[in-house]
Amino acid sequence: MSTISEVLRLRIGAATAVAALAAAPAASAYDMNGFLPAAGEGAVALSLTTEGYDHFWAGEQRVSAPPGLGEVDTRSLTLWGRYGLTDRLSVVVNLPYVDTEGDGTARFADSGISDLTALVAARLVATGRHSLTGAGGVRTDVGDYEGDAPVSLGDATTDALLRLVYQYQAGGLYVSQQVGFDLRGGDAPDGVPLHTELGYTFGRTTLHAFYTRYVADGGTDIGDPDFTFPSNQEEYERAGGGAYLRLWDPVGVSARVYTTLDGRNTGDATGVSVGGVLTF
């Protein structure tokens, strides 16, 4: 790192990227901001996320979970890493271990490694306070789990992911807007993930707030004849915020909370995530 600006960019990037990945609440989502590490620099994070719900949307109708399902609790331990190949090109990987269960009479439960996600991100444009970043990659199930179940670790599909992120940065303040496209495998409908993030860094601390929306391209509703859970038109709106504290070089900690505002064929989930970050 040769300038104060570069140091600030890495600081914010490590904080917010880890926060965004640590609390990814759905198999159909992978959200990012516009920060990239410098060449030869990177970060590794381990995060613990817990979320739960006792209401969900069957189609567009919000209903109580039936006795067979009960309250659903999900815990995930996620390993995340990022490395700068050049100042304009980086790789990101994400792998969670998930433990989920419903406390209803059917005792739905599963645990194990879920889906591996790998992306290559490139800085397309950087001019003054504005930047445009593109990313592409794949998400695929690497664990032995059942995707077509009320309580599951994921959809058990292989998906191609595309992301485009515009970001504005002025000193410690940044605003980023992601638009993406998920080309999904199997009978899961394709989708468009939208992610807006606002953050500010002061001293050793970064605070951020976010709004996320996922829009599916058709699909089934829960309760339709012959529906499957991967084929559901799963959509949601979520909002939340978090903080990152750099304890000392190269160690930091992060925390994040989020809640579901609206949805379709998804749980009305609220979650919290905490994690540790090691930069190098």
N, C-alpha and C positions, 0 to 999 in steps of 0.2 A: 504494500500500500504506500503510495507516494504523496497523497494529499489528504487534507482533513475531509474533503468531500467524499473521497473513496472510503475512508474509515467509517464515516457516517452511513454510507450506503450499505456497507457490509453489516454494520450493527443492526440497522433497521431490517435488512433482508433476512438475517438469521432469526431475528425475533418474530417477525410477522409470518414468514414462510412456515416456521415450525408451528406457530399457533394455528395457522390455516389447515395444516395437514393433521395435526394431532387430534382434532375434534371432528374430522370428517364423519358425519352421522349417517350416511347412506352409501350403499354400494354403487349407486348411480352417480355419485358426485366426486369430483376432484378439482378443488379450487385453488387459485394461485394469484399472487400479485406480481408486480413487474420488476422485483429486485433480482439481480444475478450476482453471484460471487465473482471476484477477480480470478484470473488464471492461477491455478495451483492452490486456491483457497477453497474452503468448504466447511461443512458442519454436519454433525451427527446428533440425533436427538432420540430420546426414549420417552414416550409419553403414555399416561394412563388416562383413559376416558371412560366415564360411566354415564349412562343415560337410561331413562325409564319412561313408560307411559301406561295408562290404564284406559285411555280412549284412543280411537283411531278413526280414520275416514274410510268407510266402505263406499267406493265411488266418491261422490262429493258430499255424502252425509256423514257427519261426525257422530259416532256411536260409542257406547261403553263396551269395553272388552267383554265377551261372553264368558260364562263360568269356566268353560273348557280352556280358555286362554289365560284369563286372569291378568294380573299386572306383569308386564314384560320388562325385564332388566337386562341390560347389555353392558358388558365391560370389555374393553379392548386395550391391549398393550401393543403399542406401535413403534416399530423401528423405522426411522426416517433418515435419509442421507442425501447430501447435495455436494457437487464438486464442480469447480470451474475449469473447463478444458482450455478456454481462452477467456479474455475479458468480455467476450460477446457470446460465448457458448458454454452451456453447463448441462449436467445430467442430474436427475432427481429420481430417487427410488423410495418406495414406501411399502412396508409389509406389516400387517397387523395380526396379532393373535387375539381371537374373539371368544368370549364366553357369554352365551345368551340363554335365557330361560324365561318361561311363563309359569307363574305360580298357580295356575288354574288346575282343574281336575284332570286334564289331559297330560299335564306335566311335560309340555313341549320344552326341549332343551337341546343345545348343541355347543360344542367348543372345539377350537382348533385353529390352525392357520387359515386365513381367509384368502384375499386376493393380493397378488403382487402388482404394483403399478410402477412403471418406468417411463420417464419422459426425457426428451432432449429439448431444452429451451434456448432460444437464440434472440439476441437483441437485434431487431430489424431496423429501428430508427432511434437515434438519440440526439436531440437538439435542444440545448438549453435546459429548461425545466421539464421538457416533455420527452417521453420515450414510448416505444411500441415494441412489445415482445411477443414472439410466437413460440408455441410449444406443440410437440406431437409425441405420441407414445402409445403404449398399450397397457391394458389392465387385464389380468387373467387369473382364474382360480388356480391355486397351487396346493390347496388343501383338499382332503377327501371329505367333502360335505355335501349334503342334500340341499339343492337350491330351491326346489319347489315345496316349501313348507311354511307354515305360519310363522315359525320362529327359525331363522336360518342365519348362517354366517355371511351370506351373499346370494347372488343370483346364479352362480356357477356358469358364467359366460366369459368369453374372450371378447374384449371391446377395444376399438381404436379410438384414441382421444386426441382432439385438436383444441388448442386454446390460443386466444389472441387477447393481449392485455395492454390497454393504454394506461399510462401513469403520469401524474403531474407531481413534481416534488419542488418544494421551496424551503430550504433549510431543513429543520426537523419535521416539517409537515409533508405528508404525501396523501394522494388520493389515487386509487386504482380502480379500473373497471375491466372486468373480464367478460368475454363472451366466448362460448365454446360449442363444440359439437361432439357428441358421443355416438359413434357408429357401433351399435351393440350387436352381439352375437346371439345365436339361438332364437327364441321367440320374444326376447326382450325388445321393447320399442326403442328406437333411437331417441336422443334427447338433446336439449340445449340448456347448459348450465350458465347462469348469470351470477356474477359475484362482484359486489361493490365493497370497497374497503377504504376506511379513513383512519390514518394513524399519525401520531406525533411522538417524537423522541426528545427527551430532555435529560441531560446527564447520562446515567446508566439505565434509564427506564424508557421503554416504548409502550404506549397505550394505543389500542386500536378498537374500532367498532366495525361491524360488517352487516350486510344484508345479502342473503343468498336466495335465489329462486331457481328451481329446476322445472323445465317444461318438457313433457314427453310427447312424442309424435304418435298419438293414438295408443291403442292397447286395450286391454280388457279392464273391467271393474270387478272387485271382489263380489262374488255372488253370481256373476254371469255364468251361463251354461258353459261347461268345459273350460273355465278359466284356469290359468296357472299363475302362481305368484310372480315368476319372472316376466310373464306377459302382461302384467298389470300396468295400467297407465299411472305410474307412480309420479306424483308431482308434490312440491312443497314450497313454502316460503319460510325462511328461518332468519333470525336476527340474533346478534350477540355481541360480545366484546371480550377483550382480554388484555393481558399485560405481560411484558417480558422485562426481566431484571438481569443485567449483566453483573454477576457477583464479583468476578475478577477475570482477567484474561487467562484462559479461554473459556470459562464456565459461566453459564447463565441458567435461569429457571423461567418457566412460562406457565401461565394459567389462563383458562378461557371458560366462558359460560355461553350457552345458547338456548333458545327456545323456538318451538314451531309456532308460526303465526297462522298458517292455513295449509291445507293439503288435499290430496286425493290418493286413496289407496296407500296410505302411510300412517305411521303412528304419530300421535300428538306428543312428541318427545321433548323433554328438557334434559340437558346434559351439562357436564362439567369435565374439564380436562386439565391435568397438570403434567409438567414435563421438565426434563433436564436437557441442556444443550451444551455440546462441546464443539467449539470452533477451532479450526486449524488452518 
